[in-house]
Amino acid sequence: MLEKNKNAIRAFKSAWFEKAARKAGISDDELCTAIREAMKGQADDLGGGVLKKRLNDNMHRSVILAKSEQYWVYAYLFAKKDRENIDSAELASFRKLAKAYAVLQADQVAQMLNNQLLLEICHEKTA
């Protein structure tokens, strides 16, 4: 598994998400705050390790892929004014992606970080 320490939170964003968040003016600090809120249940659980979280004063929606409460990946961002929600085919794809991320080994994650396919935005210890 990716993280042995049950008291650590690691959050990442995909390279695509990085560009979309930058364009929308969403900071890494806001993303880390949103992860902490999602951990408290303040996100829509879409099942299969997929969450939807409001960002940017409710102007944007993000799709987060979660592996337990330790490993989180921002995968997709959309403006509420542009679309209401993701469709069922997109949800199925995100669930498959969440499964694929869930079985990644630490060296595979390190390689994705090295290749900048993923960017780490928070790595925090919890009490």
Secondary structure, 3 states (H helix, E strand, C coil): CCCCCCCEEEEEEEHHHHHHHHHHCCCHHHHHHHHHHHHCCCCEEEECCEEEEEECCCCEEEEEEEECCCEEEEEEEEECCCCCCCCHHHHHHHHHHHHHHHCCCHHHHHHHHHCCCEEEEEEEECC
